[in-house]
Amino acid sequence: MQRVCFLLKVREDRLDEYRERHAAVWPEMLEALSATGWRNYSLFLREDGLLVGYLETEDFAAAQAGMEAAGVNARWQAEMAPFFESLDGARPDEAMRPLTEVFHLA
């Protein structure tokens, strides 16, 4: 099982709406994440907009490819993109870069 952690930056003026959107994630999006191998997926948001994502999956590249093929993902990413800083034209799911794990207490 791979553990994956990534960082993104939510615009401070959009924090409340970002929280609202994630309190009601589309059922189709939740189904797609589960079907493509995203497990124990969590998002943590700091008051300055720092977003920390964490998930577990058997194969992160395959999980990403599965979501790329899911039609709902393109719609979700298009709606979420305006919430983020520094995407440089990428979708949020394309901009997230996994951090290197340096310690894990099993």
C-alpha positions in Angstrom: 0.0 0.0 0.0 1.4 3.4 -1.0 0.8 6.4 1.3 0.6 9.6 -0.6 0.7 13.2 0.8 0.5 16.4 -1.2 0.2 20.1 -0.7 -1.8 22.7 -2.6 -2.8 26.3 -1.7 -6.4 27.4 -1.6 -7.1 31.1 -2.1 -7.8 32.7 1.3 -10.9 34.5 0.0 -12.4 31.2 -1.1 -11.8 29.1 2.0 -15.4 29.1 3.3 -16.7 28.1 -0.1 -14.0 25.4 -0.5 -15.1 23.9 2.8 -18.8 24.0 1.8 -18.0 22.2 -1.5 -16.2 19.5 0.3 -19.0 19.0 2.8 -21.1 18.0 -0.1 -18.8 16.2 -2.7 -20.9 14.9 -5.6 -21.8 11.2 -5.0 -20.5 10.4 -8.5 -17.1 11.8 -7.6 -17.0 9.8 -4.4 -17.9 6.7 -6.3 -15.2 7.3 -8.9 -12.5 7.9 -6.2 -13.4 4.6 -4.5 -13.6 2.7 -7.8 -10.2 3.8 -8.9 -8.4 2.8 -5.6 -8.3 6.0 -3.5 -8.5 4.8 0.1 -8.4 6.7 3.4 -8.4 9.9 1.5 -8.3 13.1 3.6 -7.9 16.8 3.0 -6.7 19.1 5.8 -7.0 22.9 5.4 -5.1 25.5 7.4 -6.5 29.0 7.9 -4.0 30.5 5.5 -5.1 28.2 2.7 -2.5 25.5 2.9 -4.2 22.3 1.9 -2.6 18.9 2.9 -4.0 15.9 1.1 -3.4 12.3 2.2 -4.4 9.0 0.6 -3.5 5.4 0.5 -3.6 3.3 -2.7 -2.1 0.2 -4.2 -0.7 2.1 -7.2 -0.9 5.9 -7.2 -0.2 6.2 -10.9 -3.0 3.7 -11.7 -5.3 5.6 -9.3 -4.6 8.9 -11.0 -5.1 7.3 -14.5 -8.4 5.9 -13.4 -9.6 9.3 -12.3 -8.3 10.9 -15.5 -10.6 8.5 -17.4 -13.6 9.2 -15.2 -15.8 11.9 -16.8 -16.9 13.3 -13.4 -13.3 14.1 -12.6 -12.8 16.6 -15.4 -16.0 18.4 -14.3 -15.0 18.4 -10.7 -11.5 19.7 -11.4 -12.8 22.5 -13.7 -15.1 23.6 -10.8 -12.3 23.4 -8.2 -9.5 25.1 -10.2 -10.6 28.7 -9.4 -10.1 27.9 -5.7 -6.4 27.4 -5.9 -3.3 29.5 -6.2 -0.3 28.8 -8.5 -1.7 26.0 -10.7 0.2 27.5 -13.7 -2.6 26.4 -16.0 -2.8 22.8 -14.7 -5.9 21.3 -13.1 -5.6 20.8 -9.3 -5.2 17.0 -9.7 -2.4 17.6 -12.2 -0.7 20.2 -9.9 -0.5 18.0 -6.8 3.0 16.5 -6.4 3.5 13.8 -3.8 5.9 14.6 -0.9 8.7 12.3 -0.1 8.0 10.3 3.0 11.0 10.5 5.4 9.5 8.7 8.5 6.6 6.4 9.3 5.8 4.9 12.7 4.1 1.6 11.9 
